[in-house]
């Protein structure tokens, strides 16, 4: 597994999805250019008709707002694909580091890497099935009246729901229900695949960072415990034994530095995208809640916006969860240093200085942010959720 970790089950989602759009850093140049061009053209073929229709309906706010969710979706898709392209070199370095860690670590350290990667795979599995299911249900709802006409026919054809408002400026296409629905459905699936590839890579990388911090914690504890045992014997006074202990502490500190640098690399790739996505999503949630209340008597539209809101809230949660995990594990390093009794008499002054510096550094937790303005974590997510529910309650009572 460690030799082919990128081809195994842990990274199957992010690799396959990103490869489909030319955003997997290890692809050939020609393939990347071709797939990226096709994706940009595909998104544009859906985004432009949505924007055109929204502009046409700008004086009719009720219908104008119906155009916004789809526009926001494609803006998120373009934001994430652009982020991967602009940070391609950093992404390549990140992936190579992950592969190198799985190849270089052995024993318990490799077990920890596999354990955390497996946790990421399970969470990614649930995330992907939920969002793919949501997209399929949302798009296939347009065919429910057609199915009912076949199974339970009436004297007249049931009206077909309008899933998305688009203006192609080609009359034959605009009047063809199946063409417009199929066009939107295919691009929804493709766009969601790219978003999931981007998001699952974020979780995979954050779990890998957590594993690196856990390795530091485990090795520090093992090193100190081993030294405590030796301190009870005559070998504690041996110069060579003290040198070995010092070298072991140095190795732990180097691994801690590696974990911090890995998080910094992830942050440099995702920071701006996190800021844009969370900002756009917060705006869309506010709009969706407003529209849900406005159309509470129209169950079809209200249900559509309810699905959209729940999906966006889960989307923000999936961005905040990795940040919380990294923050918790980096703080656990500080707690581990404190619990190892670095100050006791049996530890040399050189090692005490090293451990005190390590404690000082780990007091400031490593974290992921949205452009340095918003710290990703469950506390901030809870604040967003609370504000969202309060706003919805207020609108419902008006």
Secondary structure, 3 states (H helix, E strand, C coil): CHHHHHHCHHHHHHHHHHHCCCCCCCCCHHHHHHHHHHHHHHHHHHHHHHHHHHHHCCCCHHHHHHHHHHHHHHHHHHHHHHHHHHCHHHHHHHHHHHHHHHHHCCHHHHHHHHHHHHHHHHHHHHHHHHHHHHHHHHHHHHHHHHHHHHHCCCCCCCCCCCCCCCCCCCHHHHCCHHHHHHHHHHHHHHHHHHHHHHHHHHHHHHHHHHHHHHHHHHHHHHHHHHHHHHHCCHHHHCHHHHHHHHHHHHHHHHHHHHHHHHHHHHHHHHHHHHHHHHHHHHHHHHHHHHHHHHCCCCHHHHHHHHHHHHHHHHHHHHHHHHHHHHHHHHHHHHHHHHHCCCCCCCCCHHHHHHHHHHHHHHCCCCCCEECCCEECCHHHHHHHHHHHHHHHHHHHHC
